[in-house]
């Protein structure tokens, strides 16, 4: 299997004649692996595995409100007092050479008001999860579901992480505490 980000996954949808047991409805089955929320010393909340997760396993969907990617949204987020961001930029996870999207509206997933455990998964420059676009009802990649899949075997107690792929801003940005050997030094 190819775990490289950028390739969309197509799942069966309401137009198919299959039932809920269909093997091509992975994301639609929901969260099946056992995860645990825990507090870190320098990264706030984080998520770890409480059971072994084999490479290729669907871990969870990044859930939130789908919002237009505009300056108002970004400014509101950057001015938030908490300093936390629960925005996932869908476009940054699309390989534009392989995926041609129609239309010019860019969308983000905002998990600030509601979400699931995925919003507590931290960034890493050397992550153990990959972000995959999963198309169910819509064929528009900008409106895809976002699934997090294990890129390697994950052991019990290991922290889960994915690459946020935020654009580097001018100035100091936000320091990265992932501890990876190839750490870029900052998240954005």
N, C-alpha and C positions, 0 to 999 in steps of 0.2 A: 504494500500500500504506500501511497505517496502522502507524507505528512506535511509537505510544504504548504505553507499558507498561500492563499490566492486562488486555489482551485475550489469552486463552489461544490457543495454536496446537494444533490436533488433527492428529496424524500417523496414518498407517495402522499397523495393529498385526497381531498374530498371527492375528486373526480375519479379516483381509482375504485375498483370493485373489491379490493382487499379489506381485511378486517384489522382489528387492533393488534393481532399477533404478527402482523407483517414484519419481516426482518428489515424492510426498508423504511421503518418508522422508528428511528433511534432517538432523535431529539424529542419526538412527540411522546415518548414513553416517560419523559421527565427524569428527575434525579434518582439514580439507582445506586450510586456508590455512597458509602458512609463517610461524611466529612465532619470536621470539628473546628469551631471558631476558637481562636486563642489570642491572647494579648502578647505582643512582642515588646522588646525594650525600646526599639527606635523606629518602628514602622507602624505603630498603632495596631489595629486588629489584623489578623491574618487567618488563613484557612490551611488545615493540614489533613492528610489522609488518615483514617482510622482503620483502614483495611488496605491490602496491597491493590494497586491499580495497574493492570497490565498496559503496555504500550498500545495505543490505538483506541483505548476505551473512551467513550463519551463520558465526560465528568459532569458538566452542567451547562445550562444555557445562561448567557448574560442577559438578564431580564431588566426591563425598565420601560420608560416612556420613549417612543420614537418621536424625536423633535427635529425641526429644521436646524441645520447647522448655520447659524447666523451670528453676527457680532453681538447682538443683544444677549443671546444665550451664553456666549463665551464670557462676556463682561460680567453678567450676573454670577457666573460660576467663579470667576477670578476674584470677585469682591466678597465671596462668601466668607463669613468670619471663621468658619471651622478650618479652612485651609484644605479640606478634603474635597476630592473631585470624584464623582461617580459617572463621568461622561466617557463613553466609548465612541470614538470616531470610526464609523463604519468604513468610510472611504480609505482610511489609512491601512485597512486590512484587505483591500481589493488589489490584486495584481492587474493593473490596467492593460498590460500586454495580453492577458488571457481572458479578461472579462470586460466586455464592452457594455456599458450601461446606457440606457436610454434616458433622456431628460437631463437637466442640469441641476436639479435640486439635490443637495447633499443632506443626509440625515445623520443624526447621532442618537445613541441610546443613553438616556439620562436615568440613572438608577437612584437619584437623590430622594425622590418622594416615595417611590416603591421599587422593590427589586427582590433579589433572593441572595443566597450566600455568595454568589459570584462577585458582588460588589465589594467584598472584603478580601478578594484575592489580590495580592500585591504584584507590583511590577518586578520583573527581573530582566537583566540584560542577557541572561542565559536561562530561559524559562523551561519548565517541564510540561507546559501546556501550550498548544497552538490554538489560534483563533481561526475557526472555519465558518464560512458563510453557509447556512443551510436554507435552501429554498424549499418551501412547502406549498403554499397557495399562490404566492406571487413569484414571477420570474425576474423581478427587478432586484438586482443585487443590493441596491441601496435600502431596500425594505426587507432584506433577508433576516432570518433568525441568526443569532450568533452563538455557535456552539464551541465549548472549550474541550479539547481532546488531549489525552496524554501522549506526549511525543516520545516517552521512554517509560520503562517500568518504574513505578513510584512505590516506595516502601512505606510501611506504617510509620506515622509520625513526621513524614517529610512535608515541608511547606509547599503548597501549590503556588504557581506563579505563571504569568504570561507577560509578553512584551506589549506595553501599552501603545508603543509607536507614536507617542506624542511628538509634535514638532519642537525642535530646540528653539527656545526663545532667546532674545538678546538679554544680556545681564547674567545674573547668577543662576536663574531658573530654580529648580527644586533639586536638591542633592539626592542621589540614589544611594540606598543602603542595602542593595541586593547582595553584595559580597562576592559576586562572580569574578573570576579572573579577567574576563573581558569587559568588566563594568565600564560604561561610558562616563560614569561620574555624576550624571544627573538624569532625572526622569524627563524634564523638559527645559 
